[in-house]
């Protein structure tokens, strides 16, 4: 069993995120030393060591889909102007713009979700659990588990990457940090959608984007 204390200690040791540490421990059956190696092999530990460095350069990328039906602007920062011209970085920024178009995130990361929005979502989840007949004593624990799904839908960094659903956008960026050698951060984005009554089409939008990029 992977405990919170095991995750905390690995995080202090490597600087990697909690979810990455938990996954590393799970993959290595709780062996801390092997978990460190796992994070290093994935480039996550190396990426974490660069996370505090200032990323002030970068690109603003636009992505238009469906003849102007969906539009995205996203700013992704990196440390140097030289790295901002790197083709791998440019492709990453394009991929992130398409991710936003297809998956409709509302926030970059979970820390940006307003407390009022989060509490309202928790109340909805509590009501759902009660309607399902769940015992009151376990509802709060269930809600905390289900709120992670909310983050995975609404927060860009926690969404499954559309080109490779086995990794999150956060993991994708960490891989690029390790490979390029500079800190990379998504600063902000805006997504525009033309008109109203488009909800019925949205369920197939990710598929449309994948066809356009050849996925």
ABEGO torsion letter per residue (X at the ends): XBBAAAAAAAAAAAGBBAAAAAAAAAAAGGBAAAAAAAAAAAGAAAAAAAAABBBABEBBBBBBBGGGABBBBBBBBBABAAAAABAAAAAAAAAAAAAAAAAGBABABAAABBAAAAAAAAAAAAAAAAAAGBBAAAAAAAAAAAAAAAAAAABAAABBBAABAABBAAAAAAAAAAAAGBBBBBABBBBBBBEBGAAAAAAAAAAAAAAAAGX
